[in-house]
Amino acid sequence: MSAPSIDLANLPEVMTPIQYGAAVDKSVDQLAYERHMRKGPPYVRYGRRIYYLRADVLAFLEANRHDPAQQGR
């Protein structure tokens, strides 16, 4: 069974950890751990709530993109 395709262009402007986790196939606990370890995309803390901005998520994914065709050059 293959992973569902993600339509990154249609992500909401502001996402909860549940929405972001569903988009990248990670649990809310995994995202909390990444925040604790200072990994993952930037996030917004508003009171006790966490939000991810689409622009930050897309920038993070682009910055962590690996092209196998370019490796070893």
C-alpha positions in Angstrom: 0.0 0.0 0.0 1.5 3.3 -1.0 1.4 6.5 1.0 -1.3 9.0 0.0 -0.1 11.8 -2.2 0.1 15.3 -0.5 -1.2 18.3 -2.3 1.1 20.9 -0.7 -0.4 23.7 -2.7 -3.7 23.3 -1.0 -2.4 23.3 2.6 -4.2 25.8 4.8 -2.3 29.0 5.5 -2.2 28.2 9.2 -2.2 24.5 10.4 -2.6 22.8 13.7 -0.2 20.0 14.5 -2.9 17.5 13.6 -3.3 19.0 10.1 0.5 19.3 9.6 1.1 15.8 10.9 -1.5 14.4 8.5 0.2 16.2 5.6 3.6 14.7 6.4 2.5 11.4 8.0 3.7 12.2 11.5 2.0 11.9 14.8 1.3 14.9 17.1 3.8 13.3 19.5 6.5 13.1 16.9 6.0 16.7 16.1 6.2 17.7 19.8 9.4 15.7 20.1 10.8 17.5 17.0 9.9 20.9 18.5 11.6 19.9 21.8 14.7 18.8 19.9 14.6 22.1 17.9 14.1 20.2 14.6 11.4 20.5 12.0 9.8 23.6 10.6 9.4 26.9 12.5 6.1 27.1 14.4 4.0 29.7 16.2 3.1 29.4 19.8 0.0 31.3 20.8 -0.6 30.6 24.5 -0.5 26.9 24.8 -1.4 26.3 21.2 0.9 25.5 18.4 0.5 26.5 14.7 2.5 25.9 11.6 2.4 28.4 8.7 2.2 27.0 5.2 5.1 29.2 4.0 7.3 27.9 6.8 6.4 24.3 6.1 7.0 24.7 2.3 10.4 26.5 3.0 11.4 23.7 5.4 10.6 21.0 3.0 12.4 22.7 0.1 15.5 23.3 2.4 15.6 19.6 3.3 15.1 18.3 -0.3 17.6 15.8 -1.5 18.1 15.1 -5.2 19.8 11.7 -5.7 20.9 12.7 -9.2 23.0 15.4 -7.7 24.7 13.4 -4.9 28.3 12.6 -5.4 29.0 15.5 -7.6 
